[in-house]
Amino acid sequence: MSKLMHLLIMYHHIHRLHRAGFSIASISREVVLNRRTVTKYIAMSEEEFLDYKHQQLNRKKLLEPYEDYIRSRLEDCPEASAAQVHDWLKECFDDLPGVNDKTVFNFVLYVRDKYGIPKPFNYRDY
């Protein structure tokens, strides 16, 4: 099932809960989204929602030119954090645009998801 289809199912679930009389706060807890996002989705028609999500899914990413580099580094070192990836980018690329840490974090998540590179979770022994 495509990502857009999952989003459309979530959109309809939000509207179903809203019609059933649930509060915005309870809907946001149910679908694990911010209350403002839920409010925005309730105000949208299905067509507006699909247009919005289509734009979101197909927009150009600032770090796209560095995707191959990030992918190879994550494959070599899957436990690397987004902060480490950001440091590697700053060290290797003088032309790196000034991006926020959250932008790098989101792009690293995108690359991990796209190429199936999970981040191993290390449990701490107490």
Secondary structure, 3 states (H helix, E strand, C coil): CCHHHHHHHHHHHHHHHHHCCCCHHHHHHHHCCCHHHHHHHHHCCHHHHHHHHHHHHHCCCCCHHHHHHHHHHHHHCCCCCHHHHHHHHHHHCCCCCCCCHHHHHHHHHHHHHHHCCCCCCCCCCC
